[in-house]
């Protein structure tokens, strides 16, 4: 179970961090049932409420006191297992503890939302309460997942490490209100820690078992086997109901004529045609060529399939636009409002141009529609997902302003989504949705360039891939910082909280500068995330490995203070890690890992990397890490360490904090900074890890990578 929490790290003042009051909270139990090694929530003060009055109800089924004595927070455990919320799961202490934690999470979330909404001051940046509400949303989703998995099958696993909240209460919230939220979250952390401890106790707390990767079917269940066959078969093997060809070799020379013909009611004395449609499906084969027409399939014309010879070969082109006198709705080159619509092997274009305003290439409103292996090209309002259920796969979609918009229930999966240069004064926005989309593994940043924006991929937006033209070519740059009024959490240039996130061939920068305090370039919290061949550049808090399983390979990561930090289970392999010159009075520390409970299976594993000083470092000593939280865990294995590494190796956070409970390990490192003779002698530092200990932190064991990384296509080393 991967549960972790984060505590806010404040701006450096004269080289020392001040801790601001924080809502540190662990929000993931989803993967808990799957992985044998549990991860726990953060530590907090015991709840002031002791044994609840309803203790007898739960005690009749389980010995609450005996069970809770083995947990880190016996009082919180007894409160949870004795509560009314736990009565429905009296024989399952783990489920009971999760149910109780959910009620507390809902209460804390409601209070955070109310405080955020009640702020009377104008807000430029999200407040700490906004961060808290978002992370509590994620926590509740994962708690629900945990219960569902438990109910279905405790062995049927989806591995998930959690999201967490490291929260900074902000000036905009009243002190008393901040204290109320803080108290609720503090108690909540104990209840989640209790659930993790119960999971470990009841399941033996053994090592992680391999979770099955998420089931990603090729098509939705409502696509019939017959239609799947049509979609997957070459055009040459399908017997169509009509053929369209510009050279006259078909039955029609225009697509509109073919649609009218195949959807016309047959005469009463004629049997129903039985071409490729084999029933109600009407297949129109459109041969290669450029068809200059606007095509309309009405709501009465159902089960129409347009089958072309391939993207770029069969092209349907129109040029209607709002500037040309059409409404956005009527500007579509192809409008498909009949249910059961399928398009395959076409390119659909609106050529009106970027200066013509809204100009739709494809509008789809028919229920159960599929657009497969098509090109959809325009500028503003390219793809109008108007209504009903729709599925897009292997498509190329390009545009500028709101170029995927509408209010369908649309899944866009495995597609190339390209942002083109907009008109002067316009902003490039991929979606403008009436409610919600699911972007499957599909997002592409098209041309090389510098994108000055902050990008957010929420926990609801799963399997998104950002694919650039290479490090230093496709650059996403932001400048949010704590000094600029943002929380550390909200300062990220790119924030990826949806599971299955992949980034490749990008450089992500926070350009706030070394004097602006925490200023995150990349925050990742989605489970099963991969960042490959990317540059990640900032100063303090560059890379926030927030939560869940993450893998980094062939990346360039640079920064100053704690520049790789968080509480994910993260393996960083084959990367260039460069320490830059910090502000005066600051210390250069590569990691600040945030493991807050011994039951968490989180940590940072740096494997086969190079840790070196950047050209501007000068004589500043570089430390491998310091303990942000009490059970901080970082290992450095098979890595080249240059002479910038301080002989002590590791740096304390504050006095003796965490020095006996942390786990810092080194194994098989090389280079002038790899000598361990003068390393610190804290009991938690292991300068000569055994091979068996080091193996625990490999891709195969630490993040169960062999179960999910092959599907991403990234190259990795499974073992040592």
Secondary structure by P-SEA (a helix, b strand, c coil): cccccccccccccccbbbbcccbbbbccccccccccbbbbbbbbcccccccccaaaaaaacccccccccccccaaaaaaaaaccccccccccaaaaaaaaaaaaaaaaaaaaaaaaaacccccccccaaaaaaaaaaaaaaaaaaaaaaaaaccccccccbbbbbbccccccccaaaaaaaaaaaaaaaaaaaaaaaaaaaaacccccccccccccccccccccaaaaaaaacccccccccbbbbcccccccccaaaaaaaaacccccccccccccccccbbbbbbccccccbbbbbcccccbbbbbccccccbbbbbbbcccccccccccccbbbcccbbbbcbbbbbbcccccccccccbbbcccbbbbcbbbbbbccccccccccbbbbccbbbbbccccccccccccccbbbbbbccccccbbbbcccccbbbbbccbbbbcccccccbbbbbcccccbbbbbccccccbbbbbbbcccccccccccccbbbcccbbbbccbbbbbcccccccccccbbbcccbbbbcbbbbbbccccccccccbbbbcbbbbbbccccccccccccccbbbbbbccccccbbbbccccccccccccbbbbbccbbbbbccccccbbbbcccccccbbbbbbccbbbccccccccccccccccccccbbbbcccccccccccccccccccccccccaaaaaaaccccccccccccccccbbbbccc
